[in-house]
Amino acid sequence: MQAMDFLTQYKNALFLIGVLLSLAIALAVQVRSPLDAAQPDGPSVRLIRMWAMTAVTPLERVTHAIGYSVGHGWSDYIALRHVRQQNKDLQQQLERMRIEEAAISEDALQGRRLQAMLGFREKYVGSTVAAQVIGASGSEQSHILTIDKGMRDGLRPDMPVITQDGVVGKLRDVFPSTAEVLEINDQSSGAGVILASIRIRAILSGTLTGRVQIDNLTADSRIKPGEQVLTSGGDQVYPRGLPVGVVESIAPDPDHQPYTAIRIRPAVDLDRVEEVLVITGMQPEMTPDAQHDLTTAAAQHAADLSAERLPGIYDEQTGGAAGASGATGTTGTTVTPAPAVTPHPLPAVHPDRFTSGSTPPADEMTPGGANSSASGQQPQPTQPGATK
Amino acid sequence: MVTRSYMSRREVEQQRFSIPVTVLVPVGAVLLQVLLPRVFAGLAILDLPFVVTLFFAISRRSPIAGTATGAAIGILQDVLTGQPIGVNGMAKAVIGYAGASLGSRIDVENTTTRTLLAFGFSLLQSVLLYLIERRLLGIRAYHMQWLHELLRAAANTALALPVCLLLDHARHQE
C-alpha cells in the first residue's frame, strides 16, 4: 500500500527518471568504442535514421524543388545584367589559365616521371556522381548535408564529396535514394592534409562551432596565414591534392599545449553548397580526358619555350614577346600563346631621325616644310615590355 | 484588492489539443528546423523544437505529458541531425517536465512570464546539452560559450512569443 502511495505521489518524477535512464542507456549503446568508420551507427540506429530520412526526404525534395525553381527563375531570367562583360572576363581568365597551365605542365610531367621512378602509387579521380543538396542538419552541433543520391546510384559510406572549389566532406550514412554528407567542419569529422608550400602534414578536424582547424602541430614560424591547405591522401578517404582551404589564423591552443590551433578558411562555402560531386571511384592512371589535356598543355609549353629561344619578335598588339609573356602569364593581358604576329624591328636604343616610324606620313609633309625630325620632336618608340 | 487572473484553475486544467495538432506541430517544427538553415545558415541558432516543447509543456501542465512530448521531439531531432539519439531527447524531456511543473503553479498566459520562461529554459537546455556532451559522451572539446548561448536564448525567446500566440489558437477549450 505504501509502495502504491509512493508511486502515485512521485509518478511524475519517476516517469522522468525512467525516460532519462532509457535514453542514457541508448546513448551508451551508441557511443561504444571502437566505432566502425564505415558504419558510425549500429544496425538498429541506422534503421531508425533510415526510416526517418525516408519519411522526411519527399518533403525536403519538394521544398528544395520550390526553392530551386524560384532561385533559378530569378538568376536565369532576371539577374542577367553584366553577363556579357562577365563572359568576356571569364574568357580572358580562361586564356590566362591556359597559359599558366602550360607553364606548369612541364613540372607536372617531371613529377610524374619521378613518381614512376620511386614506384609511387598515385591515385586519380576516376568516376564521380553529381548530386544536389536537399537538406541540412539544421543544428549548430552537427554539420550534415542530405543529398539526393544514394545506394542505388552507387554511393557508399566514406566516399569523398567535393565541389569545383574543393573538399566538402565525406559520406556518412547512405540510404537507398539519399545520403548524408559529413562536412569537414563537423566536430566528428577529420582529414589528412598537407600545407602546400612547406609540406608539413597534419590532421584537420571540425570544431563544435562549425570551424575547421588543425590542432596537432606545434608552433612553427613557417606557417603563415594564407598558406594553402591540400588533402594529403594519407587518410585513405580523400585523394591527394584537393584544395581544403587556406590558413586563416594561428594561435596557441589552450586545451592542448604545446600545440597550436591553426584555423582554416574552407575553400568551399559550406553554408551554401548546392551541387556536389561524390567521388565514386579512384584509379591509378589519369582519365583519357585529363591525359589529353596534360599532353596538349605540355605541347603548348614546348612551343612557348621554342618561341622564347627564337630571336625576339615584338608585336604591337601584345606589347611583348609572345613566348615570354606566355611563360610568365602574370601581366593580366589578353596574350594568346602563339599568335600570328607581324615581324617588327627591335626598337632603337637611341632613336634619331633615321629610326623607323620617326618620319611622318607623306600626306602630312609639305615640300620645303619642316618635319617632325627637323623640329626635334622625335616619336617615342614602343617599349618592349609595355603592356596594354 | 486582489487581482485575479482571467484564467481560472478549472480552465487551466482543461486545456487540450487535437491529435493532428499534437502530432503535426512537433513534426513540422523539427522539419522546419532542418530546412530553414538551408535558406539562411544563421537560422541554425534558433531551436524551434525547443519552443514547441516548451509551449506544449506549459499549456498541458502535465509533467508526464511534457516529459513524453519533449523526449519524442528531441529524439526526432537527434535522428534528423545525425547526432547520437538521446542527446536532445534527454535535454528536452527535462525541459518538458520542468515547464509542465511550472505551468501548473504560475500563470503562463502572461507575455512577461512567457518571455522569462523561454529565456530561462533556453539557457537550461544549453547547460543540459553541455553536461550531456561533456560528461556523458566525454567530448572534451565541447565548451560552453556563454555569449553565444545568451544570444541563442534571446533568439529563441523572440521566436517563442509569436509561435506561442499562434499556437494558442490551436487549443481546445472544453
Interface residues (C-beta under 8 A of the other chain):
Chain A: K11 N12 A13 F15 L16 V19 L20 L23 A24 A26 L27 Q30 V31 V45 I48 R49 A52 M53 V56 L59 E60 T63 H64 G67 V133 G135 A136 S137 G138 S139 E140 Q141 S142 I144 R172 D173 E180 L182 Q187 T207 L208 T209 D255 D271 R272
Chain B: L31 Q33 V34 L35 L36 P37 R38 V39 A41 A44 I45 P63 I64 T67 A68 A71 I75 L76 Q77 V79 L80 T81 G82 Q83 P84 I85 G86 V87 G89 M90 A93 V94 Y97 S101 L129 I132 E133 L136 L137 I139 R140 A141 Y142 H143 Q145 H148
